[in-house]
């Protein structure tokens, strides 16, 4: 096994596999992640339909990646805190609320950005 980590190509493949496993895990176990993913796919479909500019595409893709990534970080933080401190604790609860709040802020920002980009196209303003 240690020889696997000496070969840079093997190391990259192993790292990618672990990352992909993490994505599959959060996708299979977290309802909110699946909701965000579904909304992202709908937004991408709408982006194709409306023929967004390159700048609009970059903005949409960045915000989608930000929301999905924050959802994954939130999930990881919740699991880590539950593992190390399974009983109720106000400080642990506060940390969980803060990470969930980060996802909410990003999601609200995503909705606002989506409205700025798509509403003029919907109503031909």
TORFI-441910 format. One record per residue: x, y, z of N, C-alpha, C, CB in turn. Coordinates in Angstrom, 2 decimals, padded with zeros to 5 digits. Glycine has a CB too. Layout:
# residues N
NODE       n.X       n.Y       n.Z      ca.X      ca.Y      ca.Z       c.X       c.Y       c.Z      cb.X      cb.Y      cb.Z
NODE         X         Y         Z         X         Y         Z         X         Y         Z         X         Y         Z
...
END
This chain:
# residues 125
NODE       n.X       n.Y       n.Z      ca.X      ca.Y      ca.Z       c.X       c.Y       c.Z      cb.X      cb.Y      cb.Z
NODE    000.82   -001.19    000.00    000.00    000.00    000.00    000.86    001.25    000.00   -000.94    000.00    001.20
NODE    001.96    001.26    000.75    002.79    002.46    000.81    003.40    002.79   -000.54    003.89    002.28    001.84
NODE    003.61    001.77   -001.39    004.15    002.04   -002.72    003.12    002.79   -003.57    004.56    000.74   -003.41
NODE    001.82    002.61   -003.26    000.78    003.35   -003.98    000.95    004.85   -003.81   -000.61    002.92   -003.50
NODE    001.38    005.28   -002.64    001.49    006.70   -002.36    002.80    007.29   -002.90    001.39    006.94   -000.88
NODE    003.73    006.45   -003.34    004.97    006.95   -003.93    004.79    007.28   -005.40    006.09    005.93   -003.75
NODE    003.88    006.60   -006.06    003.60    006.85   -007.47    002.62    008.02   -007.58    003.03    005.56   -008.17
NODE    003.07    009.17   -008.16    002.20    010.35   -008.20    000.89    010.12   -008.95    002.94    011.49   -008.83
NODE    000.92    009.34   -010.03   -000.32    009.09   -010.78   -001.30    008.26   -009.97   -000.01    008.38   -012.10
NODE   -000.78    007.26   -009.27   -001.62    006.41   -008.42   -002.21    007.24   -007.28   -000.80    005.20   -007.86
NODE   -001.38    008.14   -006.74   -001.82    008.99   -005.64   -002.98    009.89   -006.09   -000.64    009.85   -005.12
NODE   -002.89    010.43   -007.30   -003.96    011.28   -007.83   -005.24    010.47   -008.01   -003.55    011.91   -009.16
NODE   -005.10    009.24   -008.53   -006.28    008.40   -008.74   -006.94    008.05   -007.41   -005.89    007.12   -009.48
NODE   -006.12    007.76   -006.41   -006.66    007.42   -005.09   -007.38    008.63   -004.50   -005.54    006.95   -004.13
NODE   -006.77    009.82   -004.61   -007.39    011.04   -004.11   -008.70    011.34   -004.80   -006.45    012.21   -004.27
NODE   -008.73    011.16   -006.12   -009.96    011.40   -006.87   -011.03    010.40   -006.45   -009.70    011.30   -008.39
NODE   -010.64    009.15   -006.25   -011.60    008.12   -005.84   -012.21    008.47   -004.48   -010.92    006.73   -005.78
NODE   -011.38    008.91   -003.53   -011.90    009.30   -002.22   -012.86    010.48   -002.35   -010.74    009.66   -001.26
NODE   -012.50    011.45   -003.17   -013.36    012.62   -003.38   -014.69    012.20   -004.01   -012.65    013.67   -004.26
NODE   -014.62    011.35   -005.02   -015.84    010.87   -005.68   -016.72    010.10   -004.69   -015.49    009.98   -006.89
NODE   -016.09    009.29   -003.83   -016.85    008.56   -002.80   -017.56    009.54   -001.87   -015.91    007.64   -001.99
NODE   -016.90    010.64   -001.54   -017.53    011.65   -000.69   -018.75    012.27   -001.35   -016.53    012.73   -000.35
NODE   -018.63    012.56   -002.65   -019.77    013.12   -003.38   -020.92    012.12   -003.42   -019.35    013.52   -004.83
NODE   -020.61    010.86   -003.70   -021.65    009.83   -003.73   -022.31    009.68   -002.36   -021.07    008.48   -004.19
NODE   -021.51    009.72   -001.31   -022.03    009.58    000.05   -023.02    010.69    000.39   -020.89    009.57    001.07
NODE   -022.62    011.92    000.14   -023.51    013.04    000.48   -024.76    013.02   -000.41   -022.77    014.39    000.34
NODE   -024.60    012.59   -001.63   -025.74    012.50   -002.57   -026.74    011.44   -002.10   -025.24    012.18   -004.00
NODE   -026.24    010.34   -001.62   -027.14    009.26   -001.21   -027.75    009.47    000.17   -026.39    007.95   -001.24
NODE   -027.11    010.28    001.01   -027.58    010.37    002.39   -028.20    011.71    002.77   -026.44    010.09    003.30
NODE   -027.98    012.74    001.98   -028.44    014.07    002.38   -029.53    014.61    001.45   -027.27    015.05    002.41
NODE   -030.73    014.70    001.97   -031.87    015.17    001.19   -031.65    016.59    000.67   -033.14    015.12    002.04
NODE   -031.13    017.48    001.51   -030.92    018.87    001.08   -029.94    018.96   -000.08   -030.43    019.71    002.25
NODE   -028.90    018.11   -000.07   -027.94    018.11   -001.17   -028.64    017.71   -002.46   -026.76    017.17   -000.87
NODE   -029.49    016.69   -002.38   -030.22    016.25   -003.58   -031.16    017.34   -004.09   -031.02    014.97   -003.27
NODE   -031.77    018.08   -003.18   -032.63    019.20   -003.59   -031.80    020.26   -004.30   -033.35    019.81   -002.36
NODE   -030.66    020.63   -003.71   -029.77    021.62   -004.34   -029.30    021.13   -005.70   -028.56    021.92   -003.43
NODE   -029.00    019.85   -005.80   -028.53    019.27   -007.07   -029.64    019.33   -008.12   -028.06    017.81   -006.86
NODE   -030.86    019.01   -007.74   -031.99    019.08   -008.67   -032.21    020.51   -009.16   -033.28    018.55   -007.99
NODE   -032.18    021.47   -008.23   -032.33    022.87   -008.62   -031.20    023.28   -009.56   -032.35    023.79   -007.37
NODE   -029.98    022.84   -009.26   -028.84    023.16   -010.13   -029.05    022.62   -011.54   -027.54    022.59   -009.53
NODE   -029.54    021.41   -011.65   -029.80    020.83   -012.97   -030.90    021.59   -013.72   -030.19    019.35   -012.84
NODE   -031.92    022.03   -013.00   -032.98    022.83   -013.62   -032.43    024.18   -014.10   -034.13    023.05   -012.62
NODE   -031.57    024.79   -013.29   -030.97    026.07   -013.67   -030.08    025.90   -014.89   -030.15    026.66   -012.49
NODE   -029.29    024.83   -014.92   -028.42    024.57   -016.07   -029.27    024.34   -017.33   -027.50    023.35   -015.81
NODE   -030.36    023.61   -017.19   -031.27    023.40   -018.32   -031.82    024.74   -018.81   -032.43    022.46   -017.92
NODE   -032.26    025.58   -017.89   -032.78    026.90   -018.26   -031.69    027.75   -018.91   -033.34    027.64   -017.02
NODE   -030.46    027.62   -018.42   -029.35    028.38   -019.00   -029.14    028.01   -020.46   -028.06    028.14   -018.20
NODE   -029.24    026.72   -020.77   -029.14    026.29   -022.17   -030.30    026.84   -022.99   -029.11    024.74   -022.26
NODE   -031.49    026.78   -022.43   -032.68    027.23   -023.16   -032.63    028.73   -023.48   -033.94    026.92   -022.36
NODE   -032.11    029.52   -022.54   -032.07    030.97   -022.72   -030.78    031.46   -023.39   -032.23    031.65   -021.39
NODE   -029.85    030.56   -023.65   -028.61    030.95   -024.32   -027.82    032.01   -023.56   -028.92    031.46   -025.69
NODE   -027.45    031.69   -022.33   -026.72    032.65   -021.51   -025.38    033.02   -022.12   -026.51    032.08   -020.11
NODE   -024.91    034.21   -021.78   -023.59    034.65   -022.21   -022.52    033.90   -021.40   -023.42    036.20   -022.04
NODE   -021.27    034.01   -021.83   -020.19    033.34   -021.09   -020.11    033.84   -019.66   -018.84    033.57   -021.79
NODE   -020.24    035.13   -019.48   -020.19    035.70   -018.13   -021.32    035.19   -017.25   -020.25    037.21   -018.20
NODE   -022.51    035.08   -017.82   -023.64    034.55   -017.06   -023.43    033.08   -016.72   -024.95    034.72   -017.86
NODE   -022.88    032.32   -017.66   -022.57    030.91   -017.39   -021.58    030.78   -016.25   -022.00    030.22   -018.66
NODE   -020.52    031.58   -016.30   -019.50    031.52   -015.24   -020.13    031.83   -013.90   -018.33    032.51   -015.54
NODE   -020.95    032.87   -013.86   -021.61    033.25   -012.61   -022.50    032.13   -012.09   -022.43    034.53   -012.81
NODE   -023.32    031.57   -012.97   -024.24    030.49   -012.58   -023.45    029.28   -012.07   -025.13    030.08   -013.77
NODE   -022.43    028.88   -012.80   -021.66    027.69   -012.40   -020.91    027.92   -011.09   -020.67    027.30   -013.50
NODE   -020.37    029.12   -010.91   -019.67    029.42   -009.64   -020.62    029.36   -008.46   -019.02    030.81   -009.71
NODE   -021.80    029.94   -008.60   -022.73    029.94   -007.48   -023.27    028.54   -007.19   -023.89    030.90   -007.76
NODE   -023.48    027.75   -008.25   -023.92    026.36   -008.05   -022.84    025.58   -007.29   -024.21    025.67   -009.41
NODE   -021.60    025.71   -007.73   -020.50    025.01   -007.05   -020.36    025.47   -005.60   -019.18    025.24   -007.80
NODE   -020.56    026.77   -005.36   -020.45    027.29   -004.01   -021.53    026.69   -003.10   -020.55    028.81   -004.01
NODE   -022.77    026.67   -003.57   -023.86    026.14   -002.74   -023.65    024.65   -002.47   -025.22    026.37   -003.44
NODE   -023.33    023.88   -003.51   -023.13    022.44   -003.32   -021.94    022.16   -002.40   -022.92    021.75   -004.68
NODE   -020.86    022.91   -002.58   -019.68    022.71   -001.73   -019.98    023.06   -000.28   -018.51    023.57   -002.23
NODE   -020.68    024.16   -000.06   -021.03    024.52    001.32   -021.96    023.50    001.95   -021.68    025.90    001.35
NODE   -022.86    022.94    001.17   -023.74    021.89    001.69   -022.91    020.68    002.12   -024.79    021.47    000.63
NODE   -021.88    020.35    001.34   -021.01    019.22    001.69   -020.19    019.53    002.94   -020.07    018.88    000.52
NODE   -019.68    020.75    003.06   -018.92    021.14    004.25   -019.83    021.12    005.47   -018.29    022.55    004.07
NODE   -021.05    021.60    005.33   -022.02    021.57    006.42   -022.28    020.14    006.88   -023.33    022.24    005.98
NODE   -022.47    019.24    005.93   -022.70    017.83    006.25   -021.50    017.23    006.97   -023.01    017.02    004.99
NODE   -020.31    017.50    006.45   -019.10    016.97    007.08   -018.95    017.50    008.50   -017.85    017.34    006.24
NODE   -019.21    018.78    008.70   -019.09    019.38    010.03   -020.11    018.76    010.98   -019.29    020.91    009.95
NODE   -021.34    018.58    010.53   -022.36    017.97    011.39   -021.97    016.55    011.79   -023.72    017.95    010.67
NODE   -021.48    015.78    010.84   -021.09    014.40    011.15   -019.89    014.36    012.10   -020.75    013.64    009.87
NODE   -018.94    015.23    011.87   -017.76    015.28    012.74   -018.16    015.65    014.16   -016.74    016.30    012.19
NODE   -019.00    016.66    014.29   -019.43    017.08    015.62   -020.27    016.01    016.30   -020.22    018.38    015.53
NODE   -021.14    015.34    015.56   -021.95    014.25    016.13   -021.07    013.09    016.58   -022.98    013.76    015.11
NODE   -020.01    012.82    015.83   -019.10    011.73    016.17   -018.36    012.03    017.47   -018.10    011.48    015.03
NODE   -017.82    013.23    017.58   -017.02    013.57    018.76   -017.85    013.98    019.96   -016.08    014.66    018.42
NODE   -019.06    014.44    019.74   -019.88    014.89    020.85   -021.35    014.54    020.56   -019.71    016.43    021.09
NODE   -021.71    013.24    020.70   -023.06    012.80    020.31   -024.20    013.37    021.16   -023.12    011.31    020.36
NODE   -023.91    013.75    022.41   -024.99    014.28    023.24   -025.21    015.77    022.95   -024.66    014.07    024.75
NODE   -026.39    016.25    023.32   -026.75    017.65    023.07   -025.78    018.58    023.78   -028.20    017.94    023.53
NODE   -025.40    019.65    023.08   -024.50    020.64    023.65   -024.79    021.97    022.96   -022.99    020.22    023.49
NODE   -024.99    023.04    023.73   -025.35    024.32    023.10   -024.26    024.88    022.18   -025.65    025.34    024.18
NODE   -023.01    024.65    022.49   -021.93    025.15    021.63   -021.91    024.37    020.32   -020.56    025.04    022.35
NODE   -022.04    023.04    020.41   -022.10    022.21    019.20   -023.30    022.62    018.35   -022.18    020.69    019.57
NODE   -024.44    022.84    019.00   -025.63    023.28    018.28   -025.40    024.61    017.58   -026.80    023.40    019.24
NODE   -024.71    025.51    018.25   -024.42    026.81    017.65   -023.52    026.67    016.42   -023.75    027.73    018.68
NODE   -022.51    025.81    016.51   -021.61    025.57    015.37   -022.41    025.01    014.19   -020.46    024.60    015.76
NODE   -023.28    024.06    014.47   -024.11    023.48    013.40   -025.03    024.53    012.78   -024.96    022.31    013.95
NODE   -025.59    025.39    013.62   -026.46    026.46    013.11   -025.68    027.42    012.21   -027.10    027.22    014.27
NODE   -024.46    027.72    012.60   -023.63    028.64    011.81   -023.31    028.05    010.45   -022.33    028.98    012.57
NODE   -022.93    026.76    010.41   -022.61    026.16    009.11   -023.86    026.03    008.25   -021.95    024.78    009.31
NODE   -025.00    025.73    008.87   -026.25    025.69    008.10   -026.60    027.09    007.60   -027.41    025.12    008.98
NODE   -026.32    028.09    008.42   -026.55    029.48    008.00   -025.71    029.87    006.80   -026.27    030.42    009.15
NODE   -024.49    029.36    006.73   -023.63    029.64    005.58   -024.26    029.10    004.30   -022.22    029.02    005.78
NODE   -024.85    027.91    004.39   -025.53    027.33    003.22   -026.74    028.19    002.85   -025.97    025.87    003.51
NODE   -027.47    028.64    003.85   -028.64    029.47    003.59   -028.26    030.79    002.92   -029.39    029.75    004.89
NODE   -027.21    031.44    003.41   -026.74    032.70    002.81   -026.37    032.47    001.35   -025.53    033.26    003.59
NODE   -025.62    031.40    001.07   -025.23    031.10   -000.31   -026.45    030.80   -001.17   -024.25    029.90   -000.35
NODE   -027.42    030.09   -000.61   -028.63    029.75   -001.36   -029.46    031.00   -001.69   -029.49    028.76   -000.58
NODE   -029.58    031.89   -000.73   -030.31    033.14   -000.97   -029.58    033.96   -002.04   -030.44    033.97    000.34
NODE   -028.25    034.02   -001.93   -027.46    034.71   -002.96   -027.66    034.09   -004.32   -025.99    034.69   -002.59
NODE   -027.74    032.76   -004.37   -027.94    032.06   -005.64   -029.30    032.41   -006.25   -027.83    030.53   -005.44
NODE   -030.32    032.49   -005.41   -031.66    032.85   -005.90   -031.65    034.28   -006.45   -032.71    032.72   -004.76
NODE   -031.02    035.19   -005.73   -030.96    036.59   -006.18   -030.21    036.69   -007.50   -030.29    037.48   -005.11
NODE   -029.06    036.02   -007.59   -028.28    036.03   -008.84   -029.10    035.42   -009.97   -026.95    035.27   -008.66
NODE   -029.78    034.31   -009.68   -030.62    033.68   -010.69   -031.72    034.62   -011.17   -031.24    032.42   -010.14
NODE   -032.32    035.36   -010.26   -033.36    036.32   -010.65   -032.78    037.44   -011.52   -034.03    036.92   -009.40
NODE   -031.61    037.93   -011.14   -030.97    038.99   -011.93   -030.68    038.52   -013.35   -029.66    039.46   -011.26
NODE   -030.27    037.26   -013.48   -029.92    036.73   -014.80   -031.16    036.31   -015.59   -028.98    035.55   -014.65
NODE   -032.09    035.60   -014.95   -033.19    034.99   -015.70   -034.44    035.85   -015.85   -033.56    033.72   -015.04
NODE   -034.76    036.69   -014.88   -036.01    037.47   -014.99   -036.06    038.35   -016.24   -036.17    038.35   -013.76
NODE   -034.99    039.07   -016.57   -035.06    039.86   -017.81   -035.28    038.99   -019.05   -033.79    040.67   -017.99
NODE   -034.76    037.79   -019.04   -034.93    036.88   -020.18   -036.36    036.33   -020.23   -033.92    035.72   -020.11
NODE   -036.94    036.11   -019.06   -038.31    035.60   -018.99   -039.32    036.65   -019.45   -038.64    035.15   -017.57
NODE   -039.09    037.88   -019.04   -040.05    038.95   -019.32   -039.58    039.89   -020.42   -040.33    039.73   -018.07
NODE   -038.48    039.55   -021.07   -037.93    040.34   -022.17   -037.80    041.82   -021.81   -038.80    040.19   -023.41
NODE   -037.27    042.06   -020.61   -037.11    043.44   -020.13   -035.89    044.06   -020.79   -036.97    043.49   -018.57
END
